[in-house]
Amino acid sequence: MATTFIILIVIGYLIGSIPTSYLSMRLFTGKDIRTMGTGNATVTAVLLHGGKRPALLAFLVEMAKAGICILIAYFMVGELWASFTIVVAAVIGCNWPIWLRRGGGQGMTIGVSGLVLINVLAVLIMAAWYILPMVVTRRHVLSNRLFRISMPIVLGLWYDSWQYALAGCLIVMPSLVKELVTGDDVVEARKARVG
């Protein structure tokens, strides 16, 4: 079991660390996304600085990476904990990729895509934590943070397990930390347009 756990972590990390947003931006524009906005290589940053086509490609590949991770966990182990383990490792790989010296993504696209494949109903509940405050307040950063905070709460309650709440924490913590350090891509883009 310990060997399987380590193998899942290594595979998830390597898949997650493929710098999809960076590569998509380079392919379509020739630019380095890490030199724009917050410096994070996220799908949102690609959309804001590169346009719809490179962002769509990055988004689809991130979703495919999540699907590959879930399939690997299913065929290797076939248990829920394995799917969560590989998704958490993929999120960490996305944030701190082996292929780039700096400026990975935040892992939310691969993390949420993985969670959708694991349990779409739980993700819909989490989405309400973004949508409802956004409709009422129109504050993206607040809504985004509430969505992230909801992940461990919803997973912990849904599965009645602190281990799944911990998995939710591990999925969102890197993105929360990066956002606090570098800022939010949407907010930074708005500032650049105004300034």
C-alpha positions in Angstrom: 0.0 0.0 0.0 2.8 2.5 0.8 4.5 1.7 -2.5 1.2 2.3 -4.4 0.7 5.6 -2.5 4.2 6.8 -3.5 3.7 5.7 -7.1 0.4 7.6 -7.3 2.1 10.7 -5.9 4.9 10.6 -8.4 2.7 9.9 -11.3 0.2 12.7 -10.3 3.0 15.2 -9.7 4.6 14.5 -13.1 1.3 14.7 -15.0 0.3 17.9 -13.1 3.7 19.5 -13.7 3.3 19.5 -17.4 3.0 23.3 -17.9 -0.1 23.4 -20.1 -0.8 27.1 -19.8 2.8 28.1 -20.4 3.0 25.8 -23.5 -0.3 26.9 -24.9 0.7 30.6 -24.5 4.0 30.0 -26.2 2.4 28.0 -29.0 -0.2 30.6 -29.9 1.6 33.9 -29.0 5.3 33.1 -28.6 5.1 34.9 -25.2 6.0 33.7 -21.7 2.8 33.9 -19.5 5.0 34.1 -16.5 6.1 37.6 -17.4 2.5 38.9 -17.5 0.0 39.8 -14.8 0.7 37.8 -11.6 3.4 35.7 -13.2 1.3 32.5 -12.6 0.9 30.2 -15.5 -2.8 29.7 -15.1 -5.6 29.1 -17.6 -7.2 32.4 -16.4 -4.0 34.3 -17.1 -3.8 32.8 -20.6 -7.4 33.8 -21.3 -6.7 37.4 -20.0 -3.4 37.9 -21.8 -3.5 35.5 -24.7 -7.1 35.1 -25.7 -9.7 32.4 -26.0 -8.0 29.9 -28.3 -4.9 29.4 -26.2 -7.0 29.4 -23.0 -9.4 26.8 -24.4 -6.5 24.5 -25.4 -4.9 24.9 -21.9 -8.3 24.2 -20.3 -9.0 21.1 -22.3 -5.5 19.7 -21.7 -5.8 20.4 -18.0 -9.1 18.5 -18.0 -7.5 15.7 -19.9 -4.7 15.5 -17.4 -7.2 15.2 -14.6 -9.0 12.5 -16.5 -5.7 10.6 -17.0 -4.9 10.9 -13.3 -8.3 9.5 -12.3 -8.1 6.6 -14.8 -4.6 5.7 -13.5 -5.9 5.7 -9.9 -8.9 3.6 -10.9 -6.9 1.0 -12.8 -4.1 0.9 -10.2 -6.2 0.8 -7.1 -9.9 1.3 -7.8 -10.6 3.1 -4.5 -11.6 6.7 -3.8 -8.5 7.5 -1.7 -6.3 6.8 -4.7 -8.2 9.3 -6.9 -7.9 12.0 -4.2 -4.2 11.2 -3.7 -3.3 11.5 -7.4 -5.4 14.7 -7.9 -3.7 16.3 -4.9 -0.2 15.3 -6.3 -1.2 16.7 -9.7 -2.2 20.1 -8.1 1.1 20.3 -6.4 2.9 19.4 -9.6 0.9 22.2 -11.4 2.0 24.7 -8.7 5.6 23.7 -8.6 6.4 22.0 -11.9 9.6 20.1 -12.4 9.8 21.4 -16.0 9.8 25.2 -15.1 12.2 26.9 -12.7 9.5 29.2 -11.5 5.9 30.3 -12.1 3.7 27.3 -12.3 0.0 27.5 -12.2 -2.4 27.3 -9.3 -3.7 23.8 -10.0 -7.4 24.8 -9.6 -8.4 23.6 -13.2 -6.8 20.2 -12.8 -8.0 20.0 -9.2 -11.6 20.9 -9.9 -11.7 18.8 -13.1 -10.5 15.8 -11.0 -13.1 16.5 -8.4 -15.8 16.7 -11.1 -14.8 13.2 -12.2 -14.8 11.9 -8.6 -18.1 13.5 -7.5 -19.9 16.1 -9.7 -22.6 16.7 -7.1 -20.2 17.8 -4.4 -18.5 20.2 -6.9 -21.9 21.7 -7.8 -22.4 22.5 -4.1 -18.9 24.1 -4.0 -19.8 26.1 -7.1 -22.8 27.6 -5.3 -20.3 29.0 -2.8 -18.8 31.0 -5.8 -21.9 31.8 -7.8 -24.2 33.0 -5.0 -21.8 35.6 -3.5 -20.7 36.7 -7.0 -24.4 37.4 -7.9 -25.0 39.3 -4.7 -21.7 41.2 -4.3 -20.1 41.1 -7.7 -16.8 40.6 -5.9 -14.7 38.0 -7.7 -11.9 37.7 -5.1 -14.4 37.1 -2.2 -16.4 34.6 -4.2 -13.2 32.8 -5.4 -12.0 32.5 -1.8 -15.4 31.3 -0.5 -15.3 28.6 -3.2 -11.9 27.5 -2.1 -12.8 27.5 1.5 -15.9 25.4 0.7 -13.9 22.6 -0.8 -12.6 21.0 2.4 -15.9 21.7 4.2 -18.0 20.1 1.5 -15.7 17.1 1.0 -15.4 16.5 4.7 -19.2 16.6 5.2 -20.0 14.7 2.0 -17.7 11.8 2.8 -18.0 12.2 6.6 -14.3 12.0 6.8 -11.5 14.3 8.0 -9.2 12.6 5.4 -11.3 14.0 2.5 -11.5 17.4 4.2 -7.7 17.3 4.3 -7.5 16.4 0.6 -9.7 19.4 -0.1 -7.3 21.6 1.9 -4.3 20.2 0.0 -6.1 21.0 -3.3 -6.8 24.6 -2.5 -4.0 25.7 -0.2 -1.4 26.2 -2.9 -3.7 28.4 -4.9 -4.7 30.4 -1.8 -1.1 30.9 -0.9 -0.1 31.9 -4.4 -3.0 34.3 -4.6 -2.0 36.0 -1.4 1.6 36.3 -2.5 1.1 37.2 -6.2 -2.5 38.5 -6.4 -5.5 37.4 -8.4 -5.2 37.2 -12.2 -8.6 38.8 -12.9 -7.9 41.7 -10.4 -4.4 42.3 -11.8 -5.8 42.4 -15.4 -8.5 44.9 -14.4 -5.8 47.1 -12.7 -3.7 47.0 -15.9 -6.6 48.0 -18.1 -7.5 51.0 -15.8 -3.8 52.0 -15.4 
